Amino acid sequence: MMKFAAISMAAVLSTASWAQAPVASVGGSGSVNERLAELERGFSARSQAQIDQQRQLNALQQELSEMRGLLEEQSYRLEQVIERQRSMLAAQQEAASAPRVVPSPAPSSEAETAPESGGSAPEAAGDEQAAYDKAVNLVLQDKDYNAAIPAFARFITQYPQSTYVPNAHYWLGQLLFAQKRFDQSKAQFARVVEAYPKSNKRPDSLLKLGLIAREQQDDGQARQYFERVLSEYGSSGAARLAQENLDAMK
């Protein structure tokens, strides 16, 4: 009986000792609170790394967009030069094939005013080109984005019929987007999409509208814009970026 009691007492003491022993570690050294704190620090570090990566991605996308804009700008200007040369050549060929007509003598007053009326159009065209080039160079060469915004706005107001107007709206939207003035930027890109369906800036404008929607936490609207880029401009660089954004939203 004494032996049985001793064994029972030893068992009780062993059980009590086990029950009262503190939990020293969970999956490693240190207390539970320390481990939890370590896990939280790790989670925070990963979250910050993801934020940093997203910022780097946004910066790269902005740089890529500017580089694409520069290439498109140069291509557009080359097309304009080629088109003007074709028009001049066609006019010269037409003039050469037309029968010569000896003009009647004109009053001296008409002869004096003719050169003035003929010289005004080239001067206006030159002003238009110079104004547009100045605004573009503020972005691509001077990197003076604050000055470029009013420069493009003035160009749109002064030359509303210019073939460069959709480009000016696009660049203005880009500049406002970089300053996170999303509502104003959205208005510029929407203008390109709605009013200039043949503009080479339209696919990138649709892409930017999707990016603005993401910035404004409207993922549903963002998906619609990205899907429009894919459906309307499936082989473009903008479509590739649209797909990347759609994949990131899944």
One Martini backbone bead per residue (centre of mass of N, CA, C, O) as a GRO file, in nm:
protein
  250
    1MET     BB    1   0.058   0.061  -0.022
    2MET     BB    2   0.299   0.255   0.001
    3LYS     BB    3   0.396   0.208  -0.283
    4PHE     BB    4   0.138   0.306  -0.426
    5ALA     BB    5   0.141   0.594  -0.306
    6ALA     BB    6   0.414   0.678  -0.419
    7ILE     BB    7   0.337   0.646  -0.714
    8SER     BB    8   0.095   0.840  -0.717
    9MET     BB    9   0.248   1.091  -0.620
   10ALA     BB   10   0.447   1.101  -0.855
   11ALA     BB   11   0.232   1.135  -1.075
   12VAL     BB   12   0.108   1.399  -0.972
   13LEU     BB   13   0.366   1.567  -0.973
   14SER     BB   14   0.421   1.529  -1.273
   15THR     BB   15   0.156   1.654  -1.375
   16ALA     BB   16   0.186   1.931  -1.238
   17SER     BB   17   0.450   2.003  -1.366
   18TRP     BB   18   0.338   1.997  -1.658
   19ALA     BB   19   0.095   2.202  -1.621
   20GLN     BB   20   0.291   2.448  -1.506
   21ALA     BB   21   0.444   2.471  -1.749
   22PRO     BB   22   0.569   2.688  -1.956
   23VAL     BB   23   0.546   2.836  -2.265
   24ALA     BB   24   0.842   2.902  -2.432
   25SER     BB   25   0.761   2.801  -2.738
   26VAL     BB   26   0.696   2.864  -3.103
   27GLY     BB   27   0.893   2.741  -3.337
   28GLY     BB   28   1.101   2.852  -3.116
   29SER     BB   29   1.251   3.098  -2.975
   30GLY     BB   30   1.072   3.231  -2.735
   31SER     BB   31   0.796   3.384  -2.696
   32VAL     BB   32   0.492   3.433  -2.817
   33ASN     BB   33   0.514   3.743  -2.846
   34GLU     BB   34   0.782   3.738  -2.997
   35ARG     BB   35   0.684   3.574  -3.238
   36LEU     BB   36   0.457   3.764  -3.322
   37ALA     BB   37   0.639   4.009  -3.366
   38GLU     BB   38   0.811   3.876  -3.586
   39LEU     BB   39   0.578   3.823  -3.783
   40GLU     BB   40   0.492   4.119  -3.813
   41ARG     BB   41   0.759   4.221  -3.923
   42GLY     BB   42   0.759   4.041  -4.173
   43PHE     BB   43   0.494   4.142  -4.291
   44SER     BB   44   0.575   4.441  -4.312
   45ALA     BB   45   0.815   4.397  -4.498
   46ARG     BB   46   0.655   4.273  -4.732
   47SER     BB   47   0.462   4.509  -4.774
   48GLN     BB   48   0.681   4.721  -4.837
   49ALA     BB   49   0.800   4.572  -5.078
   50GLN     BB   50   0.541   4.584  -5.249
   51ILE     BB   51   0.521   4.890  -5.255
   52ASP     BB   52   0.796   4.941  -5.388
   53GLN     BB   53   0.740   4.776  -5.644
   54GLN     BB   54   0.497   4.943  -5.738
   55ARG     BB   55   0.648   5.209  -5.765
   56GLN     BB   56   0.852   5.108  -5.974
   57LEU     BB   57   0.642   5.026  -6.182
   58ASN     BB   58   0.516   5.307  -6.221
   59ALA     BB   59   0.779   5.445  -6.311
   60LEU     BB   60   0.829   5.263  -6.559
   61GLN     BB   61   0.563   5.324  -6.702
   62GLN     BB   62   0.614   5.626  -6.732
   63GLU     BB   63   0.875   5.603  -6.894
   64LEU     BB   64   0.757   5.432  -7.122
   65SER     BB   65   0.543   5.636  -7.207
   66GLU     BB   66   0.742   5.861  -7.286
   67MET     BB   67   0.897   5.700  -7.499
   68ARG     BB   68   0.652   5.639  -7.676
   69GLY     BB   69   0.576   5.934  -7.722
   70LEU     BB   70   0.835   6.010  -7.871
   71LEU     BB   71   0.811   5.809  -8.105
   72GLU     BB   72   0.531   5.900  -8.199
   73GLU     BB   73   0.607   6.191  -8.253
   74GLN     BB   74   0.817   6.134  -8.473
   75SER     BB   75   0.629   5.975  -8.660
   76TYR     BB   76   0.420   6.196  -8.702
   77ARG     BB   77   0.609   6.409  -8.824
   78LEU     BB   78   0.698   6.238  -9.063
   79GLU     BB   79   0.416   6.207  -9.187
   80GLN     BB   80   0.371   6.508  -9.229
   81VAL     BB   81   0.606   6.556  -9.423
   82ILE     BB   82   0.523   6.349  -9.638
   83GLU     BB   83   0.245   6.473  -9.697
   84ARG     BB   84   0.347   6.751  -9.789
   85GLN     BB   85   0.520   6.644 -10.023
   86ARG     BB   86   0.290   6.516 -10.179
   87SER     BB   87   0.125   6.773 -10.218
   88MET     BB   88   0.344   6.934 -10.369
   89LEU     BB   89   0.383   6.733 -10.600
   90ALA     BB   90   0.091   6.734 -10.702
   91ALA     BB   91   0.082   7.039 -10.761
   92GLN     BB   92   0.315   7.042 -10.966
   93GLN     BB   93   0.192   6.839 -11.168
   94GLU     BB   94  -0.065   7.002 -11.222
   95ALA     BB   95   0.075   7.260 -11.320
   96ALA     BB   96   0.234   7.125 -11.558
   97SER     BB   97  -0.037   7.007 -11.708
   98ALA     BB   98  -0.141   7.277 -11.735
   99PRO     BB   99  -0.246   7.529 -11.911
  100ARG     BB  100  -0.136   7.819 -12.023
  101VAL     BB  101  -0.213   8.146 -11.881
  102VAL     BB  102  -0.249   8.472 -11.961
  103PRO     BB  103  -0.262   8.729 -11.774
  104SER     BB  104  -0.421   8.996 -11.690
  105PRO     BB  105  -0.407   9.303 -11.621
  106ALA     BB  106  -0.365   9.454 -11.311
  107PRO     BB  107  -0.416   9.641 -11.071
  108SER     BB  108  -0.196   9.779 -10.855
  109SER     BB  109  -0.352   9.721 -10.589
  110GLU     BB  110  -0.376   9.411 -10.626
  111ALA     BB  111  -0.073   9.353 -10.657
  112GLU     BB  112  -0.002   9.452 -10.365
  113THR     BB  113  -0.202   9.252 -10.196
  114ALA     BB  114  -0.133   8.958 -10.272
  115PRO     BB  115   0.125   8.887 -10.101
  116GLU     BB  116  -0.013   8.917  -9.823
  117SER     BB  117  -0.229   8.692  -9.844
  118GLY     BB  118  -0.020   8.464  -9.917
  119GLY     BB  119   0.166   8.499  -9.638
  120SER     BB  120  -0.022   8.424  -9.387
  121ALA     BB  121  -0.044   8.111  -9.374
  122PRO     BB  122   0.252   8.022  -9.320
  123GLU     BB  123   0.277   8.184  -9.057
  124ALA     BB  124   0.058   8.032  -8.898
  125ALA     BB  125   0.183   7.751  -8.927
  126GLY     BB  126   0.447   7.825  -8.784
  127ASP     BB  127   0.321   7.898  -8.511
  128GLU     BB  128   0.196   7.626  -8.453
  129GLN     BB  129   0.454   7.455  -8.456
  130ALA     BB  130   0.610   7.618  -8.243
  131ALA     BB  131   0.408   7.577  -8.008
  132TYR     BB  132   0.422   7.270  -8.000
  133ASP     BB  133   0.726   7.231  -7.972
  134LYS     BB  134   0.754   7.382  -7.707
  135ALA     BB  135   0.575   7.196  -7.535
  136VAL     BB  136   0.728   6.931  -7.586
  137ASN     BB  137   1.013   7.029  -7.487
  138LEU     BB  138   0.927   7.070  -7.190
  139VAL     BB  139   0.919   6.758  -7.153
  140LEU     BB  140   1.166   6.610  -7.314
  141GLN     BB  141   1.398   6.826  -7.233
  142ASP     BB  142   1.334   7.015  -6.969
  143LYS     BB  143   1.126   6.893  -6.754
  144ASP     BB  144   0.886   7.125  -6.748
  145TYR     BB  145   0.581   7.051  -6.636
  146ASN     BB  146   0.452   7.315  -6.532
  147ALA     BB  147   0.488   7.467  -6.811
  148ALA     BB  148   0.345   7.259  -7.004
  149ILE     BB  149   0.050   7.279  -6.927
  150PRO     BB  150  -0.016   7.573  -7.035
  151ALA     BB  151   0.098   7.524  -7.319
  152PHE     BB  152  -0.115   7.313  -7.412
  153ALA     BB  153  -0.367   7.477  -7.345
  154ARG     BB  154  -0.306   7.710  -7.542
  155PHE     BB  155  -0.293   7.547  -7.799
  156ILE     BB  156  -0.588   7.446  -7.798
  157THR     BB  157  -0.710   7.735  -7.805
  158GLN     BB  158  -0.552   7.856  -8.062
  159TYR     BB  159  -0.563   7.542  -8.222
  160PRO     BB  160  -0.843   7.360  -8.266
  161GLN     BB  161  -0.767   7.250  -8.582
  162SER     BB  162  -0.535   7.092  -8.519
  163THR     BB  163  -0.358   6.789  -8.558
  164TYR     BB  164  -0.231   6.823  -8.250
  165VAL     BB  165  -0.462   6.815  -8.038
  166PRO     BB  166  -0.470   6.519  -7.939
  167ASN     BB  167  -0.179   6.529  -7.836
  168ALA     BB  168  -0.221   6.757  -7.633
  169HIS     BB  169  -0.427   6.612  -7.458
  170TYR     BB  170  -0.243   6.377  -7.382
  171TRP     BB  171  -0.012   6.537  -7.249
  172LEU     BB  172  -0.190   6.674  -7.040
  173GLY     BB  173  -0.280   6.411  -6.905
  174GLN     BB  174   0.001   6.315  -6.820
  175LEU     BB  175   0.076   6.554  -6.637
  176LEU     BB  176  -0.169   6.528  -6.443
  177PHE     BB  177  -0.115   6.237  -6.357
  178ALA     BB  178   0.166   6.289  -6.223
  179GLN     BB  179   0.002   6.495  -6.014
  180LYS     BB  180  -0.274   6.352  -5.928
  181ARG     BB  181  -0.497   6.487  -6.133
  182PHE     BB  182  -0.737   6.282  -6.220
  183ASP     BB  183  -0.987   6.436  -6.322
  184GLN     BB  184  -0.835   6.612  -6.530
  185SER     BB  185  -0.700   6.382  -6.680
  186LYS     BB  186  -0.956   6.231  -6.767
  187ALA     BB  187  -1.067   6.453  -6.956
  188GLN     BB  188  -0.837   6.435  -7.167
  189PHE     BB  189  -0.856   6.133  -7.245
  190ALA     BB  190  -1.158   6.135  -7.318
  191ARG     BB  191  -1.130   6.329  -7.557
  192VAL     BB  192  -0.966   6.142  -7.735
  193VAL     BB  193  -1.163   5.899  -7.742
  194GLU     BB  194  -1.426   6.061  -7.847
  195ALA     BB  195  -1.299   6.275  -8.081
  196TYR     BB  196  -1.035   6.067  -8.174
  197PRO     BB  197  -1.048   5.763  -8.325
  198LYS     BB  198  -0.763   5.798  -8.514
  199SER     BB  199  -0.573   5.826  -8.295
  200ASN     BB  200  -0.258   5.724  -8.168
  201LYS     BB  201  -0.359   5.803  -7.857
  202ARG     BB  202  -0.604   5.620  -7.780
  203PRO     BB  203  -0.494   5.360  -7.642
  204ASP     BB  204  -0.343   5.517  -7.413
  205SER     BB  205  -0.595   5.661  -7.306
  206LEU     BB  206  -0.744   5.408  -7.216
  207LEU     BB  207  -0.528   5.311  -7.024
  208LYS     BB  208  -0.531   5.564  -6.839
  209LEU     BB  209  -0.824   5.534  -6.748
  210GLY     BB  210  -0.768   5.269  -6.598
  211LEU     BB  211  -0.553   5.381  -6.399
  212ILE     BB  212  -0.737   5.590  -6.270
  213ALA     BB  213  -0.948   5.392  -6.163
  214ARG     BB  214  -0.750   5.250  -5.973
  215GLU     BB  215  -0.673   5.502  -5.805
  216GLN     BB  216  -1.004   5.531  -5.742
  217GLN     BB  217  -1.114   5.236  -5.667
  218ASP     BB  218  -1.228   5.133  -5.974
  219ASP     BB  219  -1.215   4.824  -6.092
  220GLY     BB  220  -1.451   4.797  -6.288
  221GLN     BB  221  -1.370   5.031  -6.476
  222ALA     BB  222  -1.084   4.937  -6.535
  223ARG     BB  223  -1.158   4.673  -6.682
  224GLN     BB  224  -1.309   4.804  -6.916
  225TYR     BB  225  -1.070   4.958  -7.033
  226PHE     BB  226  -0.873   4.721  -7.071
  227GLU     BB  227  -1.065   4.556  -7.257
  228ARG     BB  228  -1.078   4.770  -7.481
  229VAL     BB  229  -0.787   4.759  -7.559
  230LEU     BB  230  -0.786   4.458  -7.641
  231SER     BB  231  -1.026   4.474  -7.854
  232GLU     BB  232  -0.909   4.737  -8.027
  233TYR     BB  233  -0.569   4.688  -7.943
  234GLY     BB  234  -0.422   4.392  -7.936
  235SER     BB  235  -0.116   4.477  -8.079
  236SER     BB  236  -0.038   4.672  -7.863
  237GLY     BB  237   0.131   4.811  -7.603
  238ALA     BB  238  -0.124   4.879  -7.439
  239ALA     BB  239  -0.230   4.586  -7.424
  240ARG     BB  240  -0.006   4.469  -7.252
  241LEU     BB  241  -0.057   4.656  -7.006
  242ALA     BB  242  -0.351   4.578  -6.965
  243GLN     BB  243  -0.297   4.278  -6.901
  244GLU     BB  244  -0.116   4.325  -6.654
  245ASN     BB  245  -0.339   4.465  -6.488
  246LEU     BB  246  -0.542   4.236  -6.491
  247ASP     BB  247  -0.359   4.027  -6.351
  248ALA     BB  248  -0.316   4.204  -6.087
  249MET     BB  249  -0.642   4.196  -6.015
  250LYS     BB  250  -0.680   3.879  -5.938
   0.00000   0.00000   0.00000
